[in-house]
């Protein structure tokens, strides 16, 4: 038995806005019978271009029906731009949360909304270049790529667990496999995890200690970190370096170069005012 | 609100008579049946009586009965024993509609180097014995086929299948968890080597099962430990449940006729009326070769979980083969194996009755179901007002 919130039960047992608007401004159908859930969304705008009415017809489980009901309630009164900002998390939150296995129901709502706006505008509403790969759960290639990179996924099964993509009819397994191969073939630097500030500071310190200072010391010089502000590393040159005419070059060509290579390509190194 | 329980293939209510015989063994007669003293020994005698009660229901010998913890343990023990006692053989034959206790074990065995053949079924869930014949090789250790299907109630010709395996010297196991107590089983009239039973499907408590092993069949224990069950299943006996199961088997023998007349008539009425009152509905599985208590009906263009939850609001309990109810993303493997169209599989509801159900209950369900389906169809994008289905998908 699913642990549905009272709000989910309420929207399932007494769903709001069931039906279809005649002559709608935007209409979309997502999902399919094969996948076990499907949603037809229609909306109408008022003279101020705000969503006056939204209705749905849904084939699916209780959470699919409740998510559809929640979606139509949420978007009423919004402009289409505002509506596009509604995320599947917003839909789930409106319902007081959904079981993990049922999150795809809220994704279906989000997908229908995007498609309906697309239909209204006659132009893609999705982020540029994003293409739906998994029709069943409305997962785009961008989302799949992101999940693969951020979680270092290597199988279709992994991708299904993280994004639901490929968990329905299975028709997109080949496409997902191709995306995995494409992402895996990318240069490694792209897969470097994003560092937290603390991690970055530590890595800068370590790099200077291990890779930079020993070289400078060979020439009687030294370096000290004064401050790190975002990607700006402020240092003071010590010993022989402090009087060396070429210290500017050392700083950019050696210190900055090594830090960019080993920590982040966005690092810049500056010398502290003397 | 009154509960109308039509989910007896999931589990059954413990019979009052069963509970009554169990009660003394929790607090008064709590001795260990293996003990030397009379206090424990008397429990051992009572277990012997229970073993005889189980054997009688199956037409078996008492020494052919091993008590286990559940149907899953029985299934696992049987198949693993066959592979252990025939270490040179690496092939197992099952069907595509087996219970997860068999199917998932076999997928696991597959990763351990065993070859698994999953026999197909036709659109009515029926097994083609010719396919079985063709699948048997000199490498086959065991064939495991269920007697009655838990989702559709379809009955497999296991006695005939066992003969085919037997002729080739291959072991035969059947998961009779759903069939036991619903259709006559007489192990004297067949050559089935091993058979699994689960107590809670026949009004005994959960946590007790049986593995029947034909006398003379080599057996390698799954649970290794003490000398209990003649060393074939270690672990202190679950005395109250064993004694309860004995009584449940006695009751099952008594109720066998009622299952096949009274329960069957209730099931048939429910099925006939629902099909009549609700358009675009159909029965999944063969109508003839079927357990008397089960019907699996698909209501097209609506989803099973939603149906179940609306039934739940009225106190009606049943199950669904829909994807959403299981937490997986696909509908039931049984319905898929039968090639039930997705439009039907997602809206499948299993009603499973027992001798405890009444005609009033069935009438209530018949009265309430059409409105439930109509309400959900009213929300479905695949259903239009004229009652004509949109079949573009």
Contacts between the chains, C-beta under 8 A, distances in Angstrom:
chain1	res1	chain2	res2	distance
A	2	B	305	7.8
A	12	B	306	7.3
A	12	B	309	6.6
A	13	B	310	7.8
A	13	B	313	6.9
A	15	B	379	6.8
A	18	B	378	7.1
A	18	B	379	5.2
A	29	B	381	6.4
A	32	B	393	5.0
A	33	B	301	7.6
A	33	B	342	5.5
A	33	B	343	4.9
A	33	B	346	7.1
A	33	B	382	6.0
A	33	B	393	4.5
A	34	B	342	4.3
A	34	B	393	6.9
A	36	B	303	6.5
A	36	B	322	6.7
A	36	B	323	4.5
A	36	B	324	6.2
A	36	B	329	7.5
A	36	B	331	6.8
A	36	B	342	7.6
A	36	B	346	4.9
A	37	B	303	6.9
A	37	B	324	7.6
A	38	B	381	5.8
A	38	B	382	7.0
A	38	B	393	7.5
A	39	B	381	7.0
A	40	B	381	3.8
A	57	B	379	5.8
A	57	B	380	6.3
A	57	B	381	4.0
A	58	B	379	5.7
A	58	B	380	7.2
A	58	B	381	6.9
A	59	B	301	6.5
A	59	B	302	6.9
A	59	B	303	6.0
A	59	B	379	7.7
A	59	B	380	4.4
A	59	B	381	5.9
A	59	B	382	5.6
A	60	B	303	5.0
A	60	B	306	7.0
A	60	B	324	7.1
A	61	B	303	5.3
A	61	B	304	7.8
A	61	B	305	3.8
A	61	B	306	5.5
A	61	B	322	7.3
A	61	B	324	3.6
A	61	B	325	7.7
A	62	B	305	6.0
A	62	B	306	5.5
A	62	B	309	5.0
A	63	B	324	7.9
A	64	B	303	7.4
A	64	B	306	7.9
A	64	B	324	7.8
A	65	B	306	6.3
A	65	B	379	6.4
A	101	B	327	4.7
A	102	B	324	7.8
A	136	B	329	7.8
A	160	B	329	7.8
A	164	B	329	7.4
A	167	B	329	3.8
A	167	B	330	7.9
A	168	B	329	5.6
A	168	B	330	7.6
